[in-house]
Amino acid sequence: MLTKLLKIAKRLRKDCPWDRDQTMENIPPMIIEEAEEILAEIKKGDWSEMKKEVGDVLFNLCLLITMAEEKKLFTAQDVIDACEEKIISRHTWVFGKDKASTPEEALALWKKNKEKEKQRMSL
């Protein structure tokens, strides 16, 4: 699904002087700015504009992934795999044996699972 956006990001990094000049350090502020624009559109209830702003965030993330791939740090697939693993491991009431029937129970389990994950990573 992201393949086309990633191809566009790679082409821009190759053929556009401005995009080629961007770094991993200056993309995050752009992502924050675009995320703030998403919030503004949510407040206005302008879903058509919000869709565009979400796209801007997504594309900036694709640029960031492309830069990481250029530096051989990680790939788009690495990001997707890590995200899937994290989401599944934190939602044990959906993908495991825990039970949660209210949003509060789900949030409590999510926090517990996140803490377990942090403890495992610190070992």
C-alpha angles and dihedrals in degrees: 000000000000093000095099093048091048090051090051090049091050091049092049091049088053102039108025117074093205095050091043089054094055120104137201087254097057099043097070094065088052090052090051091049091050091046089054088053089053089054091050091052091048090053090050092043090231100149095173091058092040089058089057093048092049086052090053091054091046092050092048088053088052089053090050091050090048090053091049090050090051089055091044090238097127141327135237088256090054089054093048093047093049091047093050092048093048096047093047094046092050095047099062092152088063103033100024142032102285120109127225123166100167133049089245093055090047092050092048091052092045090054091047092050092047090052091049089051092051091050091051091049093050092056 
